[in-house]
Amino acid sequence: MSPVVPKSKAKPKRKVKRRRPDPALAWAKRLGRTRPRLLEDTLDALTSIYGPQVWRRRLDPTSELILTILTQNSADTNAEKAFVALRAAYPSGLADEIHEPGVGWGGEGLPPGAPPDWAAVEGAPIEELIDVIRPGGLGPTKAPRIQATLRRIREERGDHSLEFLGEMGPLAARDWLTTIPGIGKKTASVLLLFCFNQPLMPVDRHVERVAKRIGLVPVKAIPDLATDQFNAMLAAAPERTYEAHVLLIHHGRAICQARSPKHDLCPIRHRCRFVDPKAP
């Protein structure tokens, strides 16, 4: 008889850790399955009353960034006053910029004027800068933030230009910007969308309100998650990112206001879960 060879013990299988599903992508797939064409129908309906929206650059990237900082927790009209004051206090002598803000902007638009001398803004005495931007509100908070932002850009890049961001991928450019303290996804996305037409969706309070009422994003979604969910929904049609932002923000100001929304004027009311919790 041949010797009995003991059977080798089977090696225990290593458990493969499953990757947690991307919540933004999961939401986009779920919405596409349960409420098909909701985003497309919303944009088409809003276009029917506000008209087609065509992207145009409105300011140079550094001006856009500083203006956006000035709008944080302030009305756009007040931010305009503060930016005009910056131009006057720290003139650069460069060519005038023409500000064409489009329907999503809440102010009147900046008058033509040269961008400020950013080196002078960065180096200004802090109390002086606070006084200059006082018309915009929250000067003691925003003046140090503006100077720290300009200083960070100069230290990283050698000057105050942000034109290099247009040569980067959208997420890489956003990641670079959000390393600057006080610059979140919304502010970074505003700059990249309006200066370079990068397909990144800024979600402000108006966009968030309208989107949650319609059901484009979950009611409990925090702004950063809502941003990612919009980007996932728009992945199949990134060219519609600009119109999605400006149409939703304008609709939030014109018809879908926080108080007393004008349901009878809303072209998307038949699909709005705020009007009808069972809307398709």
Secondary structure by P-SEA (a helix, b strand, c coil): ccccccccccccccccccccccaaaaaaaaaaacccaaaaaaaaaaaacccbbbbbbcccaaaaaaaaaaaccccaaaaaaaaaaaaaaccccccbbbbbccccccccccccccccaaaaaaaccaaaaaaaaccccaaaaaaaaaaaaaaaaaaacccccccccccccaaaaaaaaaccccccaaaaaaaaaaaccccbbbbcaaaaaaaaaaccccccccaaaaaaaaaaaacccccaaaaaaaaaaaaaaccccccccccccccccccccccccccc
